[in-house]
């Protein structure tokens, strides 16, 4: 059985406050993009995980294994799985690659074992795997609040191209949050972004792009700020860092511009990808 694990970008990310438990209260808009890993899983006599990404751990530090073990503890099944991951989404990129893989594993376990799980229960289990996993379970545009567990889905149409650009160096999510300075970071208007998307107001969308975590990520990896500026100078209508970085994305309605950017920025040793917002059925 094969499953696509779709990446995401944040069109808007506001870190509202630091909670007493150490987590951060978030208010953001996450959207899936048509860029994905491919996960293949089948029932087997023992657990095994193979991947083209040899640097990934093969124990519970890997979200795929962690997701399976969370479900095993909940439902008490004994079955094992042979797993093969074809990795395309880079790590430490702000694209939820690991979370998407874990979510795909949860969907596949549910189908392979014919488990009856409510959406509420699935989200509860997904939260135990990772903050972005509840979103990745359904891969639909959503306003996401709390620490990532509260999801309000909505649909919109988009006719723009998304260009992904990631420097070699990644950003530690933990460090991005730890070094966040609330007196310096931006607090974008998530409600205004949602309204722009629903109204297909492209200039309004560009106006509302914002990410609180850019402040700390730019200090940790200054190249991210430079790449964002280079995308704007290259001709993209808007640019923003996704999640805690280090990927920045540019938006344009001129697909040829994104094609040209792929050629130019790839020569600089960066990861590049032209994609679109994933359309939901």
Secondary structure as a PSIPRED ss2 file (coil, helix, strand):
# PSIPRED VFORMAT (PSIPRED V4.0)

   1 X C   1.000  0.000  0.000
   2 X E   0.000  0.000  1.000
   3 X E   0.000  0.000  1.000
   4 X E   0.000  0.000  1.000
   5 X E   0.000  0.000  1.000
   6 X E   0.000  0.000  1.000
   7 X E   0.000  0.000  1.000
   8 X E   0.000  0.000  1.000
   9 X E   0.000  0.000  1.000
  10 X E   0.000  0.000  1.000
  11 X E   0.000  0.000  1.000
  12 X E   0.000  0.000  1.000
  13 X E   0.000  0.000  1.000
  14 X E   0.000  0.000  1.000
  15 X E   0.000  0.000  1.000
  16 X E   0.000  0.000  1.000
  17 X E   0.000  0.000  1.000
  18 X E   0.000  0.000  1.000
  19 X C   1.000  0.000  0.000
  20 X C   1.000  0.000  0.000
  21 X C   1.000  0.000  0.000
  22 X C   1.000  0.000  0.000
  23 X C   1.000  0.000  0.000
  24 X E   0.000  0.000  1.000
  25 X E   0.000  0.000  1.000
  26 X E   0.000  0.000  1.000
  27 X E   0.000  0.000  1.000
  28 X E   0.000  0.000  1.000
  29 X E   0.000  0.000  1.000
  30 X E   0.000  0.000  1.000
  31 X E   0.000  0.000  1.000
  32 X E   0.000  0.000  1.000
  33 X E   0.000  0.000  1.000
  34 X E   0.000  0.000  1.000
  35 X E   0.000  0.000  1.000
  36 X E   0.000  0.000  1.000
  37 X E   0.000  0.000  1.000
  38 X E   0.000  0.000  1.000
  39 X E   0.000  0.000  1.000
  40 X E   0.000  0.000  1.000
  41 X E   0.000  0.000  1.000
  42 X E   0.000  0.000  1.000
  43 X E   0.000  0.000  1.000
  44 X E   0.000  0.000  1.000
  45 X C   1.000  0.000  0.000
  46 X C   1.000  0.000  0.000
  47 X C   1.000  0.000  0.000
  48 X E   0.000  0.000  1.000
  49 X E   0.000  0.000  1.000
  50 X E   0.000  0.000  1.000
  51 X E   0.000  0.000  1.000
  52 X C   1.000  0.000  0.000
  53 X C   1.000  0.000  0.000
  54 X C   1.000  0.000  0.000
  55 X C   1.000  0.000  0.000
  56 X C   1.000  0.000  0.000
  57 X C   1.000  0.000  0.000
  58 X C   1.000  0.000  0.000
  59 X C   1.000  0.000  0.000
  60 X C   1.000  0.000  0.000
  61 X C   1.000  0.000  0.000
  62 X C   1.000  0.000  0.000
  63 X H   0.000  1.000  0.000
  64 X H   0.000  1.000  0.000
  65 X H   0.000  1.000  0.000
  66 X H   0.000  1.000  0.000
  67 X H   0.000  1.000  0.000
  68 X H   0.000  1.000  0.000
  69 X H   0.000  1.000  0.000
  70 X H   0.000  1.000  0.000
  71 X H   0.000  1.000  0.000
  72 X H   0.000  1.000  0.000
  73 X H   0.000  1.000  0.000
  74 X H   0.000  1.000  0.000
  75 X H   0.000  1.000  0.000
  76 X C   1.000  0.000  0.000
  77 X C   1.000  0.000  0.000
  78 X C   1.000  0.000  0.000
  79 X C   1.000  0.000  0.000
  80 X E   0.000  0.000  1.000
  81 X E   0.000  0.000  1.000
  82 X E   0.000  0.000  1.000
  83 X E   0.000  0.000  1.000
  84 X E   0.000  0.000  1.000
  85 X E   0.000  0.000  1.000
  86 X E   0.000  0.000  1.000
  87 X C   1.000  0.000  0.000
  88 X C   1.000  0.000  0.000
  89 X C   1.000  0.000  0.000
  90 X C   1.000  0.000  0.000
  91 X C   1.000  0.000  0.000
  92 X C   1.000  0.000  0.000
  93 X C   1.000  0.000  0.000
  94 X C   1.000  0.000  0.000
  95 X C   1.000  0.000  0.000
  96 X C   1.000  0.000  0.000
  97 X H   0.000  1.000  0.000
  98 X H   0.000  1.000  0.000
  99 X H   0.000  1.000  0.000
 100 X H   0.000  1.000  0.000
 101 X H   0.000  1.000  0.000
 102 X H   0.000  1.000  0.000
 103 X H   0.000  1.000  0.000
 104 X H   0.000  1.000  0.000
 105 X H   0.000  1.000  0.000
 106 X H   0.000  1.000  0.000
 107 X H   0.000  1.000  0.000
 108 X H   0.000  1.000  0.000
 109 X H   0.000  1.000  0.000
 110 X H   0.000  1.000  0.000
 111 X H   0.000  1.000  0.000
 112 X H   0.000  1.000  0.000
 113 X C   1.000  0.000  0.000
 114 X C   1.000  0.000  0.000
 115 X C   1.000  0.000  0.000
 116 X C   1.000  0.000  0.000
 117 X C   1.000  0.000  0.000
 118 X C   1.000  0.000  0.000
 119 X H   0.000  1.000  0.000
 120 X H   0.000  1.000  0.000
 121 X H   0.000  1.000  0.000
 122 X H   0.000  1.000  0.000
 123 X H   0.000  1.000  0.000
 124 X H   0.000  1.000  0.000
 125 X H   0.000  1.000  0.000
 126 X H   0.000  1.000  0.000
 127 X H   0.000  1.000  0.000
 128 X H   0.000  1.000  0.000
 129 X H   0.000  1.000  0.000
 130 X C   1.000  0.000  0.000
 131 X C   1.000  0.000  0.000
 132 X C   1.000  0.000  0.000
 133 X H   0.000  1.000  0.000
 134 X H   0.000  1.000  0.000
 135 X H   0.000  1.000  0.000
 136 X H   0.000  1.000  0.000
 137 X H   0.000  1.000  0.000
 138 X H   0.000  1.000  0.000
 139 X C   1.000  0.000  0.000
 140 X C   1.000  0.000  0.000
 141 X C   1.000  0.000  0.000
 142 X E   0.000  0.000  1.000
 143 X E   0.000  0.000  1.000
 144 X E   0.000  0.000  1.000
 145 X E   0.000  0.000  1.000
 146 X E   0.000  0.000  1.000
 147 X C   1.000  0.000  0.000
 148 X C   1.000  0.000  0.000
 149 X C   1.000  0.000  0.000
 150 X E   0.000  0.000  1.000
 151 X E   0.000  0.000  1.000
 152 X E   0.000  0.000  1.000
 153 X E   0.000  0.000  1.000
 154 X C   1.000  0.000  0.000
 155 X C   1.000  0.000  0.000
 156 X C   1.000  0.000  0.000
 157 X C   1.000  0.000  0.000
 158 X C   1.000  0.000  0.000
 159 X C   1.000  0.000  0.000
 160 X C   1.000  0.000  0.000
 161 X E   0.000  0.000  1.000
 162 X E   0.000  0.000  1.000
 163 X E   0.000  0.000  1.000
 164 X E   0.000  0.000  1.000
 165 X E   0.000  0.000  1.000
 166 X E   0.000  0.000  1.000
 167 X C   1.000  0.000  0.000
 168 X C   1.000  0.000  0.000
 169 X C   1.000  0.000  0.000
 170 X C   1.000  0.000  0.000
 171 X C   1.000  0.000  0.000
 172 X C   1.000  0.000  0.000
 173 X H   0.000  1.000  0.000
 174 X H   0.000  1.000  0.000
 175 X H   0.000  1.000  0.000
 176 X H   0.000  1.000  0.000
 177 X H   0.000  1.000  0.000
 178 X H   0.000  1.000  0.000
 179 X C   1.000  0.000  0.000
 180 X C   1.000  0.000  0.000
 181 X C   1.000  0.000  0.000
 182 X C   1.000  0.000  0.000
 183 X C   1.000  0.000  0.000
 184 X C   1.000  0.000  0.000
 185 X C   1.000  0.000  0.000
 186 X C   1.000  0.000  0.000
 187 X C   1.000  0.000  0.000
 188 X C   1.000  0.000  0.000
 189 X C   1.000  0.000  0.000
 190 X H   0.000  1.000  0.000
 191 X H   0.000  1.000  0.000
 192 X H   0.000  1.000  0.000
 193 X H   0.000  1.000  0.000
 194 X H   0.000  1.000  0.000
 195 X H   0.000  1.000  0.000
 196 X H   0.000  1.000  0.000
 197 X H   0.000  1.000  0.000
 198 X H   0.000  1.000  0.000
 199 X C   1.000  0.000  0.000
 200 X C   1.000  0.000  0.000
 201 X C   1.000  0.000  0.000
 202 X H   0.000  1.000  0.000
 203 X H   0.000  1.000  0.000
 204 X H   0.000  1.000  0.000
 205 X H   0.000  1.000  0.000
 206 X H   0.000  1.000  0.000
 207 X H   0.000  1.000  0.000
 208 X H   0.000  1.000  0.000
 209 X C   1.000  0.000  0.000
 210 X E   0.000  0.000  1.000
 211 X E   0.000  0.000  1.000
 212 X C   1.000  0.000  0.000
 213 X C   1.000  0.000  0.000
 214 X H   0.000  1.000  0.000
 215 X H   0.000  1.000  0.000
 216 X H   0.000  1.000  0.000
 217 X H   0.000  1.000  0.000
 218 X H   0.000  1.000  0.000
 219 X H   0.000  1.000  0.000
 220 X H   0.000  1.000  0.000
 221 X C   1.000  0.000  0.000
 222 X H   0.000  1.000  0.000
 223 X H   0.000  1.000  0.000
 224 X H   0.000  1.000  0.000
 225 X H   0.000  1.000  0.000
 226 X H   0.000  1.000  0.000
 227 X H   0.000  1.000  0.000
 228 X H   0.000  1.000  0.000
 229 X H   0.000  1.000  0.000
 230 X H   0.000  1.000  0.000
 231 X H   0.000  1.000  0.000
 232 X H   0.000  1.000  0.000
 233 X H   0.000  1.000  0.000
 234 X H   0.000  1.000  0.000
 235 X C   1.000  0.000  0.000
 236 X C   1.000  0.000  0.000
 237 X C   1.000  0.000  0.000
 238 X E   0.000  0.000  1.000
 239 X E   0.000  0.000  1.000
 240 X E   0.000  0.000  1.000
 241 X E   0.000  0.000  1.000
 242 X C   1.000  0.000  0.000
 243 X C   1.000  0.000  0.000
 244 X C   1.000  0.000  0.000
 245 X C   1.000  0.000  0.000
 246 X C   1.000  0.000  0.000
 247 X E   0.000  0.000  1.000
 248 X E   0.000  0.000  1.000
 249 X E   0.000  0.000  1.000
 250 X E   0.000  0.000  1.000
 251 X E   0.000  0.000  1.000
 252 X E   0.000  0.000  1.000
 253 X C   1.000  0.000  0.000
 254 X C   1.000  0.000  0.000
 255 X H   0.000  1.000  0.000
 256 X H   0.000  1.000  0.000
 257 X H   0.000  1.000  0.000
 258 X H   0.000  1.000  0.000
 259 X H   0.000  1.000  0.000
 260 X H   0.000  1.000  0.000
 261 X H   0.000  1.000  0.000
 262 X H   0.000  1.000  0.000
 263 X H   0.000  1.000  0.000
 264 X H   0.000  1.000  0.000
 265 X H   0.000  1.000  0.000
 266 X H   0.000  1.000  0.000
 267 X C   1.000  0.000  0.000
 268 X C   1.000  0.000  0.000
 269 X C   1.000  0.000  0.000
 270 X C   1.000  0.000  0.000
 271 X E   0.000  0.000  1.000
 272 X E   0.000  0.000  1.000
 273 X E   0.000  0.000  1.000
 274 X E   0.000  0.000  1.000
 275 X E   0.000  0.000  1.000
 276 X C   1.000  0.000  0.000
 277 X E   0.000  0.000  1.000
 278 X C   1.000  0.000  0.000
 279 X C   1.000  0.000  0.000
 280 X C   1.000  0.000  0.000
 281 X C   1.000  0.000  0.000
